[in-house]
Amino acid sequence: MLDLGPCRALRHEGDPDRCVVLLPGQRYPTRAPLLRFAREAAAQRGWSALEVLDELPEGEEPVGWARDRAERALDAAAAPRLAVIGKSLASVTAGIVADRDLPAVWLTPLLVHAEAVEGLARVRQPTLLVGSSSDQTWAGGSVPDNPRLEVFQLEGLDHSLQVAGDTTASLDSLREVTNRVGSFLHRL
């Protein structure tokens, strides 16, 4: 367990030279299915992982919280090769990730949030965006024109990339996303 100051992080050992930093969403912790299985996909490919164990506290400003946790986690990861996997609100830190010249996977990025879109426009490393046409934070925004962005869009899923009331369809989408994340990490 690592102390990041206002929160803790859990380090999952793998290759000490490669580490995936997992960033939670506003109401989507790193132990929730998309991030948990993204971590598993990374582990299968030998990556270490640093998992931020935190949820947005009541009354705290969300964007500042996300920025703070990303900076602290990236500083603590301490590996020569880093990659980021973040959910939703974490995508507002795409500029921080771009400034550090890191590859990333953004699960349901907030394409309706100017800070997320501006950060994605600046990335220079491979970056995978995963979302659904039925998620307004995805479909209501726009993907910046940047050749480093790889877009994987699923149909008919909510913001958690699930199908309400259909466990099998939700598991199928989780499998698709996990496979896509694994393939992306394999290419890095």
Order of alpha helices (4+ residues) and beta strands (2+ residues): beta-beta-beta-alpha-beta-alpha-beta-alpha-beta-alpha-beta-alpha-beta-alpha
